[in-house]
Amino acid sequence: MSALAAVHSNQPQAKDKPQQLRINGRNKAAIDAMVWEGLKRSDAAAKAGLTDHALYVALTKPHVRSYYLQQLDVLRTSERARNIHTLAEVRDQTSNQMARVQAVKALEQLDDDANPAAAAKSLPGLQIVIVQGGSAPPAIDVTPNSELARD
């Protein structure tokens, strides 16, 4: 092997990819227990063989937090259909009228949440109209009249 080849062999090649951080088995097990079983952080850590503090520290790392948020998104998405059915059941019951009203409101908002463009049309806002040219309207004097103030 030539000296030139030996020098270049120690340098990273262009095709080498940066090593991607991966979540370890115990952190993954603890996060899965929190998300899918609804366990508190301390209970999930104990189930996975970690201390609560170790799981806390792990969740401060971007790749671990990313996995946690990804799993929450999967849970939220997978529960969405059941939420609609539950709201429909509350709406259809007759014993609690306020619950029925709130369920109807929530069901109506679900479509807005799913379609941000439709929701943006109904949001309150402020419209500013700038007109160029022309003359400004006359100013209104709001200074109190000294003669009227004495009376």
C-alpha positions in Angstrom: 0.0 0.0 0.0 1.4 3.4 -0.9 2.1 6.1 1.6 -0.6 8.3 -0.1 -3.2 5.5 0.3 -2.3 5.0 4.0 -2.8 8.7 4.7 -6.2 8.8 3.0 -7.5 5.6 4.5 -7.7 7.2 8.0 -9.8 10.1 6.8 -13.6 9.6 6.7 -14.9 8.8 3.3 -17.5 11.0 1.7 -19.9 8.0 1.6 -19.7 7.5 5.4 -22.9 8.7 7.1 -22.8 10.3 10.5 -23.7 7.8 13.2 -27.4 8.3 14.2 -28.1 8.1 17.9 -30.4 5.3 18.9 -32.6 4.9 21.9 -31.4 2.0 24.1 -33.7 -0.9 25.1 -34.5 0.2 28.7 -35.3 3.8 27.7 -37.5 2.5 24.9 -39.3 0.1 27.3 -39.9 2.9 29.8 -41.2 5.3 27.2 -43.4 2.6 25.7 -44.8 1.9 29.2 -45.5 5.6 29.7 -47.3 6.0 26.4 -49.0 2.7 25.8 -49.8 1.6 29.4 -50.3 5.1 30.9 -47.7 4.6 33.6 -46.2 7.5 35.5 -42.5 8.2 34.7 -41.3 6.7 38.0 -43.3 3.5 37.6 -42.3 3.1 33.9 -38.6 3.6 34.9 -38.9 1.0 37.6 -40.6 -1.5 35.2 -37.8 -1.0 32.7 -35.0 -1.3 35.4 -34.1 2.4 35.5 -34.2 5.0 38.2 -36.7 7.8 37.8 -33.8 10.3 37.5 -32.1 8.2 34.7 -35.3 8.3 32.7 -35.7 12.0 33.4 -32.1 12.7 32.1 -32.7 10.4 29.1 -35.8 12.4 28.1 -33.7 15.6 28.0 -31.7 14.1 25.1 -33.1 15.1 21.7 -33.2 11.6 20.2 -35.0 10.1 23.2 -37.4 13.0 23.4 -38.0 12.6 19.6 -39.0 8.9 20.1 -41.3 9.9 23.0 -43.1 12.6 20.9 -43.3 10.2 18.0 -45.0 7.6 20.1 -47.4 10.1 21.6 -48.4 11.1 18.0 -49.0 7.5 17.1 -51.2 7.1 20.3 -53.1 10.3 19.6 -53.7 9.3 16.0 -54.8 5.7 16.9 -57.2 7.0 19.6 -58.9 9.6 17.4 -61.6 7.3 16.0 -62.6 6.1 19.5 -62.8 9.7 20.7 -65.3 10.5 18.0 -67.5 7.5 18.9 -67.3 8.5 22.6 -68.4 12.0 21.8 -71.2 10.7 19.7 -72.4 8.5 22.7 -72.3 11.5 25.0 -74.2 13.5 22.5 -76.9 10.9 22.1 -77.6 10.3 25.9 -80.4 12.3 27.4 -79.5 12.6 31.1 -76.9 15.5 31.0 -77.9 18.2 28.6 -74.7 20.3 29.2 -72.6 17.3 28.3 -74.6 16.8 25.1 -74.0 20.5 24.1 -70.3 20.2 24.8 -70.0 17.0 22.9 -71.7 18.6 19.9 -69.3 21.5 20.1 -66.3 19.2 20.3 -67.5 17.1 17.3 -68.0 20.3 15.2 -64.5 21.5 16.1 -62.9 18.1 15.1 -63.3 19.0 11.4 -61.7 22.4 12.0 -58.8 20.8 13.8 -58.2 18.3 10.9 -58.4 21.1 8.3 -56.3 24.1 9.3 -57.3 26.0 6.1 -61.0 25.8 7.1 -60.2 26.8 10.7 -58.3 29.9 9.5 -61.4 31.2 7.8 -63.3 31.4 11.0 -60.6 32.9 13.2 -61.1 36.5 14.4 -58.7 39.0 13.1 -57.9 42.6 12.3 -58.1 44.1 8.9 -56.1 47.2 8.1 -57.0 49.2 5.0 -54.4 51.6 3.8 -55.7 54.2 1.4 -53.1 56.3 -0.5 -53.8 59.8 -1.8 -56.8 61.9 -1.2 -57.1 64.3 1.7 -57.2 63.3 5.3 -60.5 63.8 7.1 -60.7 66.9 9.3 -59.4 66.4 12.9 -61.9 66.7 15.6 -61.0 69.0 18.5 -61.7 67.3 21.8 -60.2 70.1 24.0 -62.7 71.0 26.7 -64.2 74.5 26.2 -63.1 76.7 29.2 -66.5 78.5 29.2 -68.5 75.3 29.4 -66.1 73.9 32.1 -67.0 76.8 34.5 -70.8 76.2 34.3 
